Structure formats: structure tokens, C-alpha cells
Amino acid sequence: MSTRITLSDKIRAAIEAEITSGQLSSGSRIDEQMLMDRFDVSRTPAREALLGLMSIGSVVSVPRQGAVVASISLAECIAILEILMPLEGLAAQLSARRMPAALCKRLVQAGADCQQAAAQGDAVAYASANRDFHETIYDGSLNDVLAQQLRSMRLRIRHH
């Protein structure tokens, strides 16, 4: 299996980061031309990036609007959380057994950053540190399939 990062992967990752951070909120329009211009790519990588975002439910196609950042209902959010919590537990179990030393250091730092942000009442810094903390656990599980599923679910429930 190839692990080569394509242009569409880079575009998709950038848009996912903007959705997660709140720069792109539910209902924000994302079109191919904008992606082509912004990332200086042809239509194919822009289209592939949008299709990838649609395949995980982060972006939906709306008639007469095109592709927009998806919103989810409270029931959908609860359903995702019911799945997310045990899978995160599994990732933590795997990480406890498999995590390399460099990731352990990153996890400790992310935990300290969470504590500091909470003590200062800095919600933005806390959200960033918390995201780093979870990402490190996902990476430390050394299970790419599990990590990708967790990232997809977290992206779906981003501000809910």
C-alpha cells in the first residue's frame, strides 16, 4: 500500500484543519475554483479533495449552492460520541503498550499545555492543546485505520 501524499491529500488536510479550528463553519461554501486558485492546482486534485471530504461527511453537496461544510443534528452528534468514546479508549490502550518515546514526550507536553490553558481560562489554547493530546494518542496507537476513523468522527462533531 502506498503512503504517498498527493496534492488532493494536502488540500483535504488543510480544509479539515480549517473546519476543526472553526475557520470554516457549518454552511460555509467550498468550491473547486476557490481550491484551484488557493492551492494553485488543476481541477482534478481540487475535485478529489472535495470528494474525500464528502466521503467522510465533512462536506455535503447542496443543490444550487455546491459543496458546503456539513452540519449535524444533535441525534447524529450523540450517535457519533457513542462510537467515539470506546474507540478512543481502544486507542489509549494501544498507545499505552505501543507508543514510542518521542510521542510519550509529546503527550506529556500536550497534557501540560491543557492544564496551563485551563488554569489561564484560555479556551482557544485549551482546544488546541486538547486536539494535540488526542492526536498524539491516535498516533501512538500505531493503528492507522483506527486513527483515521477517530479523526473522521472528531471532524464530524467539531463544534457540537
C-alpha positions as a Markdown table, in Angstrom:
| # | Residue | x | y | z |
|---|---|---|---|---|
| 1 | Met | 0.0 | 0.0 | 0.0 |
| 2 | Ser | 1.4 | 3.4 | -1.0 |
| 3 | Thr | 1.7 | 6.1 | 1.7 |
| 4 | Arg | 2.5 | 8.8 | -0.9 |
| 5 | Ile | 0.8 | 12.2 | 0.0 |
| 6 | Thr | -1.0 | 13.6 | -3.0 |
| 7 | Leu | -2.0 | 17.2 | -3.8 |
| 8 | Ser | -5.6 | 16.3 | -3.0 |
| 9 | Asp | -4.5 | 14.9 | 0.4 |
| 10 | Lys | -2.7 | 18.1 | 1.2 |
| 11 | Ile | -5.8 | 20.2 | 0.2 |
| 12 | Arg | -8.1 | 17.9 | 2.1 |
| 13 | Ala | -5.9 | 18.1 | 5.2 |
| 14 | Ala | -5.8 | 21.9 | 5.0 |
| 15 | Ile | -9.6 | 22.2 | 4.7 |
| 16 | Glu | -10.1 | 19.6 | 7.6 |
| 17 | Ala | -7.8 | 21.8 | 9.8 |
| 18 | Glu | -9.9 | 24.9 | 9.0 |
| 19 | Ile | -13.1 | 23.0 | 9.8 |
| 20 | Thr | -11.7 | 21.7 | 13.0 |
| 21 | Ser | -10.4 | 25.1 | 14.1 |
| 22 | Gly | -13.7 | 26.8 | 13.2 |
| 23 | Gln | -12.3 | 29.0 | 10.4 |
| 24 | Leu | -14.8 | 27.2 | 8.2 |
| 25 | Ser | -18.1 | 26.7 | 10.0 |
| 26 | Ser | -21.2 | 24.7 | 9.1 |
| 27 | Gly | -22.7 | 26.0 | 5.8 |
| 28 | Ser | -19.5 | 27.6 | 4.6 |
| 29 | Arg | -19.3 | 27.2 | 0.8 |
| 30 | Ile | -16.2 | 25.4 | -0.7 |
| 31 | Asp | -15.9 | 25.3 | -4.5 |
| 32 | Glu | -13.5 | 23.7 | -6.8 |
| 33 | Gln | -12.4 | 27.0 | -8.4 |
| 34 | Met | -11.6 | 28.5 | -5.0 |
| 35 | Leu | -9.5 | 25.4 | -4.1 |
| 36 | Met | -7.8 | 25.6 | -7.6 |
| 37 | Asp | -6.9 | 29.2 | -7.1 |
| 38 | Arg | -5.9 | 29.0 | -3.4 |
| 39 | Phe | -3.7 | 25.9 | -3.8 |
| 40 | Asp | -2.5 | 26.6 | -7.4 |
| 41 | Val | -3.7 | 23.2 | -8.6 |
| 42 | Ser | -5.7 | 21.8 | -11.5 |
| 43 | Arg | -9.3 | 20.8 | -11.3 |
| 44 | Thr | -8.5 | 17.1 | -10.6 |
| 45 | Pro | -6.8 | 17.5 | -7.1 |
| 46 | Ala | -9.4 | 20.1 | -6.1 |
| 47 | Arg | -12.3 | 17.8 | -7.1 |
| 48 | Glu | -10.6 | 14.8 | -5.4 |
| 49 | Ala | -10.1 | 16.8 | -2.2 |
| 50 | Leu | -13.8 | 17.7 | -2.2 |
| 51 | Leu | -14.9 | 14.1 | -2.9 |
| 52 | Gly | -12.7 | 13.0 | 0.0 |
| 53 | Leu | -14.3 | 15.5 | 2.4 |
| 54 | Met | -17.7 | 14.4 | 1.2 |
| 55 | Ser | -16.9 | 10.7 | 1.7 |
| 56 | Ile | -16.3 | 11.2 | 5.4 |
| 57 | Gly | -19.3 | 13.5 | 5.8 |
| 58 | Ser | -17.5 | 16.8 | 6.5 |
| 59 | Val | -18.8 | 18.4 | 3.3 |
| 60 | Val | -22.1 | 17.9 | 1.6 |
| 61 | Ser | -23.4 | 18.9 | -1.8 |
| 62 | Val | -26.4 | 21.3 | -1.6 |
| 63 | Pro | -28.5 | 22.0 | -4.7 |
| 64 | Arg | -27.8 | 25.5 | -6.2 |
| 65 | Gln | -25.0 | 26.1 | -3.6 |
| 66 | Gly | -22.5 | 23.4 | -4.4 |
| 67 | Ala | -20.2 | 21.9 | -1.7 |
| 68 | Val | -20.7 | 23.3 | 1.9 |
| 69 | Val | -19.3 | 22.3 | 5.3 |
| 70 | Ala | -21.8 | 19.9 | 6.8 |
| 71 | Ser | -23.8 | 20.4 | 9.9 |
| 72 | Ile | -25.1 | 17.6 | 12.0 |
| 73 | Ser | -28.1 | 17.1 | 14.3 |
| 74 | Leu | -27.9 | 16.6 | 18.0 |
| 75 | Ala | -29.0 | 13.0 | 17.5 |
| 76 | Glu | -26.1 | 12.4 | 15.0 |
| 77 | Cys | -23.7 | 14.0 | 17.4 |
| 78 | Ile | -24.8 | 11.8 | 20.2 |
| 79 | Ala | -24.6 | 8.7 | 17.9 |
| 80 | Ile | -21.0 | 9.6 | 16.9 |
| 81 | Leu | -20.0 | 10.2 | 20.5 |
| 82 | Glu | -21.4 | 6.7 | 21.5 |
| 83 | Ile | -18.9 | 5.2 | 19.0 |
| 84 | Leu | -16.1 | 7.7 | 19.5 |
| 85 | Met | -15.7 | 7.2 | 23.3 |
| 86 | Pro | -15.0 | 3.4 | 23.2 |
| 87 | Leu | -12.7 | 3.8 | 20.1 |
| 88 | Glu | -10.7 | 6.5 | 21.9 |
| 89 | Gly | -10.4 | 4.1 | 24.9 |
| 90 | Leu | -9.0 | 1.4 | 22.5 |
| 91 | Ala | -6.6 | 3.9 | 21.0 |
| 92 | Ala | -5.4 | 4.8 | 24.6 |
| 93 | Gln | -5.0 | 1.1 | 25.4 |
| 94 | Leu | -2.9 | 0.5 | 22.3 |
| 95 | Ser | -0.9 | 3.7 | 22.9 |
| 96 | Ala | -0.1 | 2.6 | 26.4 |
| 97 | Arg | 1.5 | -0.5 | 25.0 |
| 98 | Arg | 3.0 | 0.8 | 21.7 |
| 99 | Met | 3.7 | 4.5 | 21.9 |
| 100 | Pro | 7.3 | 5.4 | 21.0 |
| 101 | Ala | 9.3 | 7.5 | 23.5 |
| 102 | Ala | 9.2 | 10.7 | 21.3 |
| 103 | Leu | 5.4 | 10.5 | 21.3 |
| 104 | Cys | 5.3 | 10.0 | 25.0 |
| 105 | Lys | 7.2 | 13.2 | 25.5 |
| 106 | Arg | 4.7 | 15.0 | 23.1 |
| 107 | Leu | 1.8 | 13.5 | 25.1 |
| 108 | Val | 3.2 | 14.8 | 28.4 |
| 109 | Gln | 3.7 | 18.2 | 26.9 |
| 110 | Ala | 0.2 | 18.3 | 25.4 |
| 111 | Gly | -1.2 | 17.4 | 28.8 |
| 112 | Ala | 0.8 | 20.1 | 30.5 |
| 113 | Asp | -0.4 | 22.6 | 27.8 |
| 114 | Cys | -4.0 | 21.6 | 28.6 |
| 115 | Gln | -3.5 | 22.2 | 32.3 |
| 116 | Gln | -1.9 | 25.6 | 31.7 |
| 117 | Ala | -4.6 | 26.7 | 29.3 |
| 118 | Ala | -7.3 | 25.6 | 31.7 |
| 119 | Ala | -5.7 | 27.4 | 34.6 |
| 120 | Gln | -5.5 | 30.6 | 32.5 |
| 121 | Gly | -9.1 | 30.2 | 31.2 |
| 122 | Asp | -7.8 | 30.3 | 27.6 |
| 123 | Ala | -10.4 | 28.2 | 25.7 |
| 124 | Val | -8.6 | 28.6 | 22.3 |
| 125 | Ala | -5.3 | 27.4 | 23.7 |
| 126 | Tyr | -7.1 | 24.6 | 25.6 |
| 127 | Ala | -8.8 | 23.4 | 22.4 |
| 128 | Ser | -5.6 | 23.4 | 20.5 |
| 129 | Ala | -3.7 | 21.5 | 23.3 |
| 130 | Asn | -6.6 | 19.0 | 23.7 |
| 131 | Arg | -6.5 | 18.4 | 20.0 |
| 132 | Asp | -2.7 | 17.8 | 20.2 |
| 133 | Phe | -3.3 | 15.4 | 23.1 |
| 134 | His | -5.8 | 13.3 | 21.3 |
| 135 | Glu | -3.8 | 13.3 | 18.0 |
| 136 | Thr | -0.8 | 12.0 | 19.9 |
| 137 | Ile | -2.8 | 9.2 | 21.4 |
| 138 | Tyr | -4.1 | 8.3 | 18.0 |
| 139 | Asp | -0.6 | 8.4 | 16.5 |
| 140 | Gly | 0.7 | 6.4 | 19.5 |
| 141 | Ser | -1.8 | 3.6 | 18.9 |
| 142 | Leu | 0.3 | 2.7 | 15.8 |
| 143 | Asn | -3.0 | 1.7 | 14.1 |
| 144 | Asp | -3.6 | 4.0 | 11.1 |
| 145 | Val | -7.1 | 2.6 | 10.4 |
| 146 | Leu | -8.2 | 3.4 | 14.0 |
| 147 | Ala | -6.6 | 6.8 | 13.9 |
| 148 | Gln | -8.2 | 7.8 | 10.7 |
| 149 | Gln | -11.7 | 6.7 | 11.9 |
| 150 | Leu | -11.2 | 8.7 | 15.1 |
| 151 | Arg | -10.1 | 11.8 | 13.1 |
| 152 | Ser | -13.1 | 11.5 | 10.8 |
| 153 | Met | -15.5 | 11.3 | 13.7 |
| 154 | Arg | -13.9 | 14.2 | 15.6 |
| 155 | Leu | -14.1 | 16.2 | 12.4 |
| 156 | Arg | -17.8 | 15.5 | 12.1 |
| 157 | Ile | -18.6 | 16.7 | 15.6 |
| 158 | Arg | -16.2 | 19.6 | 15.6 |
| 159 | His | -18.2 | 22.4 | 17.3 |
| 160 | His | -21.1 | 20.4 | 18.7 |
